[in-house]
Amino acid sequence: MSSHERGYSTADPEVTGSTAVETGGAENPAYEAIPAVALETDDSGDGSSISDTDSAIGSWTSTRTQSLTSTVTDFKYENGRRYHAFREGDYHLPNDDEEQDRLDMQHAIYRFALDGRLYLAPLAKEKLHHVLDVGTGTGAWSIDMADENPQAQVLGFDLSPIQPDLVPPNCKFLVDDCNADWLFPEKFDLIHTRAMTPGIRDWSKYLRQAFDNLTPGGYIELHEIHMPARCTQDSASPTPFLVQWSQYVIEAGQKVGLEFSVAKRLHDLLHATGFENIRIEWQHWPVGTWAKGSKNKQIGRWWAEDAKEVTRNTAALFTRVLGWKPEEFEVFAAKIANEIESGKKHMWVELCFAYAQKPLDIKQG
């Protein structure tokens, strides 16, 4: 065991799960919570190899072309990876081709898990006129949203100008920082956020700005991963490297003002901001093909690939923030990849799918 490896408690205390629906009390009656359906281990030997691929992922993967030209493309390089230049150091994941490929794959996984849907909020198509995608990354969600809603104007913004030039006419991209003050001239009917725990430093401020920039009756939707990663009782010892990694990421985040476990607080944050009709849905996504069910196996196969990539892509958090040497991190990342590929550890992550509505009786600012 290296000096960095720890014996965290990793077994899932909630592995039995529930599918019951909970509703809020008198202080917040319009609240719906849908717990995740528990994952069950497939003991039939029907789990396919992690290296298997499925053509279905291609049906939702966006084609990326030449990136936008801008003065903010003076990218920074560190330990063989490329990082954004605008607000340098504010975001610790790279923006190079490897990370862009992972983001496109992640977009496909989310669409598959949501049965092809781009959002869950009960917004009729004719009510969508202006849509904002915060932290758009490669722009995959914005492009699909614009394609499927030609009546809507879709704006995606991000620290990195890595979006394609060839996009639908109703889709535009902007380089900006979601932590800065928002100065949009229009209000939005839907504000979408996905996997933004590495980027948002003050969730109360972020939600307040989203609230102020929504039309009355408009929705915010957030899809976030809750750390740490989990492991079933039967494979929790010794502590999986992936779970150790997630604990280190939480530790590094605390040092730089990032909250990788914010998903559990989203209801309270949304309610405190003034949102109503809050709905929180939880899902458990397996890492690998160990769980029962064809959908779980497909998600697990892709999520295992994502996990191998995202762990490698967090090198800056470990070297800049936690003081690891680059070669130490490379060895650790290789152990994680080998562990995932072996399929011996039954690991999974919790995902939170939340949406909430701005009250209709709020006057436009």
Secondary structure as a PSIPRED ss2 file (coil, helix, strand):
# PSIPRED VFORMAT (PSIPRED V4.0)

   1 M C   1.000  0.000  0.000
   2 S C   1.000  0.000  0.000
   3 S C   1.000  0.000  0.000
   4 H C   1.000  0.000  0.000
   5 E C   1.000  0.000  0.000
   6 R C   1.000  0.000  0.000
   7 G C   1.000  0.000  0.000
   8 Y C   1.000  0.000  0.000
   9 S C   1.000  0.000  0.000
  10 T C   1.000  0.000  0.000
  11 A E   0.000  0.000  1.000
  12 D C   1.000  0.000  0.000
  13 P C   1.000  0.000  0.000
  14 E C   1.000  0.000  0.000
  15 V C   1.000  0.000  0.000
  16 T C   1.000  0.000  0.000
  17 G C   1.000  0.000  0.000
  18 S C   1.000  0.000  0.000
  19 T C   1.000  0.000  0.000
  20 A C   1.000  0.000  0.000
  21 V C   1.000  0.000  0.000
  22 E E   0.000  0.000  1.000
  23 T E   0.000  0.000  1.000
  24 G C   1.000  0.000  0.000
  25 G C   1.000  0.000  0.000
  26 A C   1.000  0.000  0.000
  27 E C   1.000  0.000  0.000
  28 N C   1.000  0.000  0.000
  29 P C   1.000  0.000  0.000
  30 A C   1.000  0.000  0.000
  31 Y E   0.000  0.000  1.000
  32 E E   0.000  0.000  1.000
  33 A E   0.000  0.000  1.000
  34 I E   0.000  0.000  1.000
  35 P C   1.000  0.000  0.000
  36 A C   1.000  0.000  0.000
  37 V C   1.000  0.000  0.000
  38 A C   1.000  0.000  0.000
  39 L C   1.000  0.000  0.000
  40 E C   1.000  0.000  0.000
  41 T E   0.000  0.000  1.000
  42 D C   1.000  0.000  0.000
  43 D C   1.000  0.000  0.000
  44 S C   1.000  0.000  0.000
  45 G C   1.000  0.000  0.000
  46 D C   1.000  0.000  0.000
  47 G C   1.000  0.000  0.000
  48 S C   1.000  0.000  0.000
  49 S C   1.000  0.000  0.000
  50 I C   1.000  0.000  0.000
  51 S C   1.000  0.000  0.000
  52 D C   1.000  0.000  0.000
  53 T C   1.000  0.000  0.000
  54 D C   1.000  0.000  0.000
  55 S H   0.000  1.000  0.000
  56 A H   0.000  1.000  0.000
  57 I H   0.000  1.000  0.000
  58 G H   0.000  1.000  0.000
  59 S H   0.000  1.000  0.000
  60 W C   1.000  0.000  0.000
  61 T C   1.000  0.000  0.000
  62 S C   1.000  0.000  0.000
  63 T C   1.000  0.000  0.000
  64 R C   1.000  0.000  0.000
  65 T C   1.000  0.000  0.000
  66 Q C   1.000  0.000  0.000
  67 S E   0.000  0.000  1.000
  68 L C   1.000  0.000  0.000
  69 T C   1.000  0.000  0.000
  70 S C   1.000  0.000  0.000
  71 T H   0.000  1.000  0.000
  72 V H   0.000  1.000  0.000
  73 T H   0.000  1.000  0.000
  74 D C   1.000  0.000  0.000
  75 F C   1.000  0.000  0.000
  76 K E   0.000  0.000  1.000
  77 Y E   0.000  0.000  1.000
  78 E E   0.000  0.000  1.000
  79 N C   1.000  0.000  0.000
  80 G C   1.000  0.000  0.000
  81 R E   0.000  0.000  1.000
  82 R E   0.000  0.000  1.000
  83 Y E   0.000  0.000  1.000
  84 H C   1.000  0.000  0.000
  85 A C   1.000  0.000  0.000
  86 F C   1.000  0.000  0.000
  87 R C   1.000  0.000  0.000
  88 E C   1.000  0.000  0.000
  89 G C   1.000  0.000  0.000
  90 D C   1.000  0.000  0.000
  91 Y C   1.000  0.000  0.000
  92 H C   1.000  0.000  0.000
  93 L C   1.000  0.000  0.000
  94 P C   1.000  0.000  0.000
  95 N C   1.000  0.000  0.000
  96 D C   1.000  0.000  0.000
  97 D H   0.000  1.000  0.000
  98 E H   0.000  1.000  0.000
  99 E H   0.000  1.000  0.000
 100 Q H   0.000  1.000  0.000
 101 D H   0.000  1.000  0.000
 102 R H   0.000  1.000  0.000
 103 L H   0.000  1.000  0.000
 104 D H   0.000  1.000  0.000
 105 M H   0.000  1.000  0.000
 106 Q H   0.000  1.000  0.000
 107 H H   0.000  1.000  0.000
 108 A H   0.000  1.000  0.000
 109 I H   0.000  1.000  0.000
 110 Y H   0.000  1.000  0.000
 111 R H   0.000  1.000  0.000
 112 F H   0.000  1.000  0.000
 113 A H   0.000  1.000  0.000
 114 L C   1.000  0.000  0.000
 115 D C   1.000  0.000  0.000
 116 G C   1.000  0.000  0.000
 117 R C   1.000  0.000  0.000
 118 L C   1.000  0.000  0.000
 119 Y C   1.000  0.000  0.000
 120 L C   1.000  0.000  0.000
 121 A C   1.000  0.000  0.000
 122 P C   1.000  0.000  0.000
 123 L C   1.000  0.000  0.000
 124 A C   1.000  0.000  0.000
 125 K H   0.000  1.000  0.000
 126 E H   0.000  1.000  0.000
 127 K H   0.000  1.000  0.000
 128 L C   1.000  0.000  0.000
 129 H C   1.000  0.000  0.000
 130 H E   0.000  0.000  1.000
 131 V E   0.000  0.000  1.000
 132 L E   0.000  0.000  1.000
 133 D E   0.000  0.000  1.000
 134 V E   0.000  0.000  1.000
 135 G C   1.000  0.000  0.000
 136 T C   1.000  0.000  0.000
 137 G C   1.000  0.000  0.000
 138 T C   1.000  0.000  0.000
 139 G C   1.000  0.000  0.000
 140 A H   0.000  1.000  0.000
 141 W H   0.000  1.000  0.000
 142 S H   0.000  1.000  0.000
 143 I H   0.000  1.000  0.000
 144 D H   0.000  1.000  0.000
 145 M H   0.000  1.000  0.000
 146 A H   0.000  1.000  0.000
 147 D H   0.000  1.000  0.000
 148 E H   0.000  1.000  0.000
 149 N C   1.000  0.000  0.000
 150 P C   1.000  0.000  0.000
 151 Q C   1.000  0.000  0.000
 152 A C   1.000  0.000  0.000
 153 Q E   0.000  0.000  1.000
 154 V E   0.000  0.000  1.000
 155 L E   0.000  0.000  1.000
 156 G E   0.000  0.000  1.000
 157 F E   0.000  0.000  1.000
 158 D E   0.000  0.000  1.000
 159 L C   1.000  0.000  0.000
 160 S C   1.000  0.000  0.000
 161 P C   1.000  0.000  0.000
 162 I C   1.000  0.000  0.000
 163 Q C   1.000  0.000  0.000
 164 P E   0.000  0.000  1.000
 165 D C   1.000  0.000  0.000
 166 L C   1.000  0.000  0.000
 167 V C   1.000  0.000  0.000
 168 P C   1.000  0.000  0.000
 169 P C   1.000  0.000  0.000
 170 N C   1.000  0.000  0.000
 171 C E   0.000  0.000  1.000
 172 K E   0.000  0.000  1.000
 173 F E   0.000  0.000  1.000
 174 L E   0.000  0.000  1.000
 175 V E   0.000  0.000  1.000
 176 D C   1.000  0.000  0.000
 177 D C   1.000  0.000  0.000
 178 C C   1.000  0.000  0.000
 179 N C   1.000  0.000  0.000
 180 A C   1.000  0.000  0.000
 181 D C   1.000  0.000  0.000
 182 W C   1.000  0.000  0.000
 183 L C   1.000  0.000  0.000
 184 F C   1.000  0.000  0.000
 185 P C   1.000  0.000  0.000
 186 E C   1.000  0.000  0.000
 187 K C   1.000  0.000  0.000
 188 F E   0.000  0.000  1.000
 189 D E   0.000  0.000  1.000
 190 L E   0.000  0.000  1.000
 191 I E   0.000  0.000  1.000
 192 H E   0.000  0.000  1.000
 193 T E   0.000  0.000  1.000
 194 R E   0.000  0.000  1.000
 195 A C   1.000  0.000  0.000
 196 M C   1.000  0.000  0.000
 197 T C   1.000  0.000  0.000
 198 P C   1.000  0.000  0.000
 199 G C   1.000  0.000  0.000
 200 I C   1.000  0.000  0.000
 201 R C   1.000  0.000  0.000
 202 D C   1.000  0.000  0.000
 203 W H   0.000  1.000  0.000
 204 S H   0.000  1.000  0.000
 205 K H   0.000  1.000  0.000
 206 Y H   0.000  1.000  0.000
 207 L H   0.000  1.000  0.000
 208 R H   0.000  1.000  0.000
 209 Q H   0.000  1.000  0.000
 210 A H   0.000  1.000  0.000
 211 F H   0.000  1.000  0.000
 212 D H   0.000  1.000  0.000
 213 N C   1.000  0.000  0.000
 214 L E   0.000  0.000  1.000
 215 T E   0.000  0.000  1.000
 216 P E   0.000  0.000  1.000
 217 G E   0.000  0.000  1.000
 218 G E   0.000  0.000  1.000
 219 Y E   0.000  0.000  1.000
 220 I E   0.000  0.000  1.000
 221 E E   0.000  0.000  1.000
 222 L E   0.000  0.000  1.000
 223 H E   0.000  0.000  1.000
 224 E E   0.000  0.000  1.000
 225 I E   0.000  0.000  1.000
 226 H E   0.000  0.000  1.000
 227 M E   0.000  0.000  1.000
 228 P E   0.000  0.000  1.000
 229 A E   0.000  0.000  1.000
 230 R E   0.000  0.000  1.000
 231 C E   0.000  0.000  1.000
 232 T C   1.000  0.000  0.000
 233 Q H   0.000  1.000  0.000
 234 D H   0.000  1.000  0.000
 235 S H   0.000  1.000  0.000
 236 A C   1.000  0.000  0.000
 237 S C   1.000  0.000  0.000
 238 P C   1.000  0.000  0.000
 239 T C   1.000  0.000  0.000
 240 P C   1.000  0.000  0.000
 241 F H   0.000  1.000  0.000
 242 L H   0.000  1.000  0.000
 243 V H   0.000  1.000  0.000
 244 Q H   0.000  1.000  0.000
 245 W H   0.000  1.000  0.000
 246 S H   0.000  1.000  0.000
 247 Q H   0.000  1.000  0.000
 248 Y H   0.000  1.000  0.000
 249 V H   0.000  1.000  0.000
 250 I H   0.000  1.000  0.000
 251 E H   0.000  1.000  0.000
 252 A H   0.000  1.000  0.000
 253 G H   0.000  1.000  0.000
 254 Q H   0.000  1.000  0.000
 255 K H   0.000  1.000  0.000
 256 V H   0.000  1.000  0.000
 257 G C   1.000  0.000  0.000
 258 L C   1.000  0.000  0.000
 259 E C   1.000  0.000  0.000
 260 F C   1.000  0.000  0.000
 261 S C   1.000  0.000  0.000
 262 V H   0.000  1.000  0.000
 263 A H   0.000  1.000  0.000
 264 K H   0.000  1.000  0.000
 265 R H   0.000  1.000  0.000
 266 L H   0.000  1.000  0.000
 267 H H   0.000  1.000  0.000
 268 D H   0.000  1.000  0.000
 269 L H   0.000  1.000  0.000
 270 L H   0.000  1.000  0.000
 271 H H   0.000  1.000  0.000
 272 A H   0.000  1.000  0.000
 273 T H   0.000  1.000  0.000
 274 G C   1.000  0.000  0.000
 275 F C   1.000  0.000  0.000
 276 E E   0.000  0.000  1.000
 277 N E   0.000  0.000  1.000
 278 I E   0.000  0.000  1.000
 279 R E   0.000  0.000  1.000
 280 I E   0.000  0.000  1.000
 281 E E   0.000  0.000  1.000
 282 W E   0.000  0.000  1.000
 283 Q E   0.000  0.000  1.000
 284 H E   0.000  0.000  1.000
 285 W E   0.000  0.000  1.000
 286 P E   0.000  0.000  1.000
 287 V E   0.000  0.000  1.000
 288 G C   1.000  0.000  0.000
 289 T C   1.000  0.000  0.000
 290 W C   1.000  0.000  0.000
 291 A E   0.000  0.000  1.000
 292 K C   1.000  0.000  0.000
 293 G C   1.000  0.000  0.000
 294 S H   0.000  1.000  0.000
 295 K H   0.000  1.000  0.000
 296 N H   0.000  1.000  0.000
 297 K H   0.000  1.000  0.000
 298 Q H   0.000  1.000  0.000
 299 I H   0.000  1.000  0.000
 300 G H   0.000  1.000  0.000
 301 R H   0.000  1.000  0.000
 302 W H   0.000  1.000  0.000
 303 W H   0.000  1.000  0.000
 304 A H   0.000  1.000  0.000
 305 E H   0.000  1.000  0.000
 306 D H   0.000  1.000  0.000
 307 A H   0.000  1.000  0.000
 308 K H   0.000  1.000  0.000
 309 E H   0.000  1.000  0.000
 310 V H   0.000  1.000  0.000
 311 T H   0.000  1.000  0.000
 312 R H   0.000  1.000  0.000
 313 N C   1.000  0.000  0.000
 314 T C   1.000  0.000  0.000
 315 A H   0.000  1.000  0.000
 316 A H   0.000  1.000  0.000
 317 L H   0.000  1.000  0.000
 318 F H   0.000  1.000  0.000
 319 T H   0.000  1.000  0.000
 320 R H   0.000  1.000  0.000
 321 V H   0.000  1.000  0.000
 322 L C   1.000  0.000  0.000
 323 G C   1.000  0.000  0.000
 324 W C   1.000  0.000  0.000
 325 K C   1.000  0.000  0.000
 326 P H   0.000  1.000  0.000
 327 E H   0.000  1.000  0.000
 328 E H   0.000  1.000  0.000
 329 F H   0.000  1.000  0.000
 330 E H   0.000  1.000  0.000
 331 V H   0.000  1.000  0.000
 332 F H   0.000  1.000  0.000
 333 A H   0.000  1.000  0.000
 334 A H   0.000  1.000  0.000
 335 K H   0.000  1.000  0.000
 336 I H   0.000  1.000  0.000
 337 A H   0.000  1.000  0.000
 338 N H   0.000  1.000  0.000
 339 E H   0.000  1.000  0.000
 340 I H   0.000  1.000  0.000
 341 E H   0.000  1.000  0.000
 342 S H   0.000  1.000  0.000
 343 G C   1.000  0.000  0.000
 344 K C   1.000  0.000  0.000
 345 K C   1.000  0.000  0.000
 346 H C   1.000  0.000  0.000
 347 M E   0.000  0.000  1.000
 348 W E   0.000  0.000  1.000
 349 V E   0.000  0.000  1.000
 350 E E   0.000  0.000  1.000
 351 L E   0.000  0.000  1.000
 352 C E   0.000  0.000  1.000
 353 F E   0.000  0.000  1.000
 354 A E   0.000  0.000  1.000
 355 Y E   0.000  0.000  1.000
 356 A E   0.000  0.000  1.000
 357 Q E   0.000  0.000  1.000
 358 K C   1.000  0.000  0.000
 359 P C   1.000  0.000  0.000
 360 L C   1.000  0.000  0.000
 361 D C   1.000  0.000  0.000
 362 I C   1.000  0.000  0.000
 363 K C   1.000  0.000  0.000
 364 Q C   1.000  0.000  0.000
 365 G C   1.000  0.000  0.000
